[in-house]
Amino acid sequence: MKTGVNILKANADLTQEQIDYLDTHTIDIENHSEGESDPKGDNSSEADSHNENTNMVRGKTTFRELLDMGVPEDVIEVIIGGEIPNHLMLVRDYCAENELEFSTIKAELQAEVDKIH
């Protein structure tokens, strides 16, 4: 059975950075039990640090992650000044391709995320 990650990697136009992200942030659910411990041996600290960082806009934040944080697509499009080209694209890459200042866009997007959370 093909997983969603494998389908994405086979069919989507992904950057190497996006592929690397998928490779490092994907678990094999068929071979992973609910209570299984983290390979590093510390589930709680990683979960806590992940929760603290979940609602932060960073250089590796994709448009999909912004949408998952609850920012409406139309609000994102107003901030970036155009349509979202690919939900898997990094916001930073979009800014670079469109000669936008990432730090300014990031601050505006973070303000929207903060309104929600």
C-alpha positions as CSV (number, residue, x, y, z in Angstrom):
1,M,0.0,0.0,0.0
2,K,1.3,3.4,-0.9
3,T,1.3,6.1,1.8
4,G,0.3,9.7,1.3
5,V,3.9,10.7,1.7
6,N,5.0,8.2,-1.0
7,I,2.3,9.5,-3.4
8,L,3.4,13.1,-2.7
9,K,7.0,12.3,-3.3
10,A,6.2,10.4,-6.6
11,N,3.7,12.9,-8.0
12,A,4.1,16.4,-6.6
13,D,6.6,18.9,-7.7
14,L,8.6,19.0,-4.4
15,T,11.8,20.8,-3.7
16,Q,14.6,18.8,-2.1
17,E,14.0,20.7,1.2
18,Q,10.3,19.6,1.1
19,I,11.4,16.0,0.5
20,D,13.9,16.1,3.3
21,Y,11.1,17.5,5.6
22,L,8.8,14.6,4.7
23,D,11.6,12.1,5.3
24,T,12.3,13.5,8.7
25,H,8.8,14.1,9.9
26,T,7.0,11.0,8.8
27,I,6.4,7.8,10.8
28,D,5.5,4.4,9.5
29,I,2.1,3.9,11.1
30,E,2.0,0.2,10.2
31,N,5.1,-0.4,12.3
32,H,4.5,2.2,15.0
33,S,2.4,1.4,18.0
34,E,0.6,4.2,20.0
35,G,2.7,3.9,23.1
36,E,6.0,3.2,21.4
37,S,8.8,5.4,22.7
38,D,10.7,7.9,20.8
39,P,13.9,6.5,19.3
40,K,15.8,9.2,21.2
41,G,14.1,7.9,24.4
42,D,12.2,11.0,25.4
43,N,8.7,11.5,24.1
44,S,7.6,14.3,26.4
45,S,10.3,16.9,25.8
46,E,10.0,16.6,22.0
47,A,6.2,16.8,22.2
48,D,6.4,19.8,24.4
49,S,8.9,21.6,22.2
50,H,6.8,20.7,19.1
51,N,3.7,22.1,20.7
52,E,5.5,25.4,21.6
53,N,6.7,25.7,18.0
54,T,3.6,24.6,16.2
55,N,2.1,28.0,15.8
56,M,5.3,29.8,14.8
57,V,6.0,31.0,11.2
58,R,9.5,30.1,10.3
59,G,11.7,29.8,7.3
60,K,10.6,26.2,6.8
61,T,6.8,27.0,7.1
62,T,4.8,25.9,4.1
63,F,1.5,27.4,3.0
64,R,-0.2,24.1,4.0
65,E,1.1,24.6,7.6
66,L,-0.3,28.1,7.6
67,L,-3.7,26.8,6.5
68,D,-3.5,24.1,9.1
69,M,-2.8,26.7,11.8
70,G,-6.1,28.2,10.8
71,V,-5.1,31.2,8.6
72,P,-7.6,31.6,5.8
73,E,-6.3,31.2,2.3
74,D,-7.7,34.6,1.3
75,V,-5.9,36.3,4.2
76,I,-2.6,34.6,3.2
77,E,-3.1,35.7,-0.4
78,V,-3.7,39.3,0.6
79,I,-0.5,39.3,2.7
80,I,1.6,37.7,-0.1
81,G,0.0,39.8,-2.8
82,G,-1.1,36.9,-5.0
83,E,-2.5,33.4,-5.2
84,I,-0.8,30.5,-3.3
85,P,1.0,28.6,-6.1
86,N,1.4,25.3,-4.3
87,H,0.3,24.5,-0.7
88,L,3.6,22.5,-0.2
89,M,5.8,25.5,-1.1
90,L,7.8,27.2,1.6
91,V,6.7,30.7,2.3
92,R,10.3,31.8,2.2
93,D,10.8,30.3,-1.2
94,Y,7.7,32.1,-2.5
95,C,9.1,35.4,-1.1
96,A,12.4,34.8,-2.8
97,E,10.9,34.0,-6.1
98,N,8.6,37.1,-6.0
99,E,11.2,39.5,-4.6
100,L,9.3,39.9,-1.3
101,E,11.0,40.6,2.0
102,F,10.4,37.4,4.0
103,S,10.8,39.0,7.4
104,T,7.9,41.4,6.6
105,I,5.7,38.7,5.2
106,K,6.6,36.4,8.2
107,A,5.6,39.1,10.7
108,E,2.3,39.7,9.0
109,L,1.5,36.0,8.8
110,Q,2.6,35.5,12.5
111,A,0.2,38.3,13.5
112,E,-2.6,36.4,11.8
113,V,-1.6,33.1,13.5
114,D,-1.4,34.9,16.9
115,K,-5.0,36.2,16.4
116,I,-6.2,32.6,16.1
117,H,-4.1,31.1,18.9
